[in-house]
Each structure stands twice: as C-alpha cells, then as structure tokens.
Amino acid sequence: MKMIELNFTLEDTKMLSKVSITKPNKIDEELTLIIDCGCSMTTMTPQLFQRLGFPKKDESPITIYGINSEEKGFSTLIPSFKLGAVELGEIRVAVANMRPEYQNSILLGMNILGWFDFGWQMRTKRIYMYPRNFADANYIQEGFRLKNPKTKLLAAEVDDV
C-alpha cells in the first residue's frame, strides 16, 4: 500500500477530511471523516449505516464507551472504504448512536489509524498516512517533529514531506 494524503480542515478541535464509501448500488458517496485518535473502532450512526444501504455482515453486539456516555450498538463489515486515492477494501465499523453533530459523519478510529504512522502539516492542511511495517515501525518517525521525543508517538506534526 502507498502513502495516503488527505486535505483537512479544522472545526473546533477536530480534524475533518473526506472519505468515499461505495454503496451496495455501486455509487460512491463522499462523507465527512473525523480523524479521532481516541476512538478504537471506526464508527458511524445507525441512521447513516441504513441510509448507505449496507446489509449487516458478520455482526457482533458491542458497547461503545465515551467520556460521559455508554452506547449499545453492533460492529459489522462494510465492503469499500476509500481514503484519498487508496481503497482500503472491507473494514469493520461500529454502528452506534453518536452526538447529533456527528450524525452524517464517520469517525476514523484506531482500527484503521493503527496501521499507519501519520502526521499533518498545519501550514498546508495536509494529513500524511504512511503504511506501517511493524518490524521497523520507528523508521518513519525520523521524519516527524515529536513534541516529546522520549515517547514514540504514532501521530505528530511533520516538518516536511
């Protein structure tokens, strides 16, 4: 897999980008993507899942714990997930209620982000996601300006790409 580059905007403290989802009728729909390092699984609401028209596949009941909330839902597989020019293919998503402002968005969780070392440039509003090779996962860190070099962060602002 090659590096993924995404444009982003800032809204409050959230990084927002775009994701393209291929629906069962083979039509792509572009949705708002919220980059969320605190979310363990990529998440969408039941309303969005139903609107996109996906069948439940390999469904498992789950509970999502937020800072002040606990939501019951299910995890399932969706067949197509495109970040920039790269299609990741079938991925597992959590389907559960989220805050009203997230109703038509997808939270990008660590089940996807964990496969990448990623960084961003505030000047250019670009996110860079480098596929991780777990044998040498620290290699890519050399290109990052870490806020605390004693910790091995998976995400940091990059100086230059």
Secondary structure as the mmCIF struct_conf table of DSSP 4:
data_model
#
loop_
_struct_conf.conf_type_id
_struct_conf.id
_struct_conf.beg_label_comp_id
_struct_conf.beg_label_asym_id
_struct_conf.beg_label_seq_id
_struct_conf.end_label_comp_id
_struct_conf.end_label_asym_id
_struct_conf.end_label_seq_id
STRN STRN1 ILE A 4 ASN A 7
STRN STRN2 THR A 9 GLU A 11
TURN_TY1_P TURN_TY1_P1 ASP A 12 THR A 13
STRN STRN3 LYS A 14 THR A 22
TURN_TY1_P TURN_TY1_P2 PRO A 24 ASN A 25
BEND BEND1 LYS A 26 LYS A 26
STRN STRN4 ASP A 28 ILE A 35
TURN_TY1_P TURN_TY1_P3 CYS A 37 GLY A 38
BEND BEND2 SER A 40 MET A 41
STRN STRN5 THR A 43 MET A 44
HELX_RH_AL_P HELX_RH_AL_P1 PRO A 46 LEU A 52
TURN_TY1_P TURN_TY1_P4 GLY A 53 GLY A 53
HELX_LH_PP_P HELX_LH_PP_P1 PHE A 54 LYS A 56
BEND BEND3 ASP A 58 ASP A 58
STRN STRN6 SER A 60 TYR A 65
BEND BEND4 ILE A 67 ASN A 68
STRN STRN7 GLU A 70 ILE A 78
BEND BEND5 PRO A 79 PRO A 79
STRN STRN8 LYS A 82 LEU A 83
TURN_TY1_P TURN_TY1_P5 GLY A 84 ALA A 85
STRN STRN9 VAL A 86 GLU A 87
BEND BEND6 GLU A 90 GLU A 90
STRN STRN10 ILE A 91 VAL A 95
HELX_RH_3T_P HELX_RH_3T_P1 PRO A 100 TYR A 102
TURN_TY1_P TURN_TY1_P6 GLN A 103 ASN A 104
STRN STRN11 SER A 105 LEU A 108
HELX_RH_AL_P HELX_RH_AL_P2 MET A 110 LEU A 113
TURN_TY1_P TURN_TY1_P7 GLY A 114 TRP A 115
STRN STRN12 PHE A 116 GLN A 121
TURN_TY1_P TURN_TY1_P8 MET A 122 LYS A 125
STRN STRN13 ARG A 126 PRO A 131
HELX_LH_PP_P HELX_LH_PP_P2 ARG A 132 ARG A 132
HELX_RH_3T_P HELX_RH_3T_P2 PHE A 134 ASP A 136
TURN_TY1_P TURN_TY1_P9 ALA A 137 ASN A 138
HELX_RH_3T_P HELX_RH_3T_P3 TYR A 139 GLY A 143
STRN STRN14 PHE A 144 PHE A 144
BEND BEND7 LYS A 147 ASN A 148
TURN_TY1_P TURN_TY1_P10 PRO A 149 LYS A 150
BEND BEND8 THR A 151 THR A 151
BEND BEND9 LEU A 154 LEU A 154
STRN STRN15 ALA A 155 GLU A 157
STRN STRN16 VAL A 158 VAL A 158
BEND BEND10 ASP A 159 ASP A 159
#
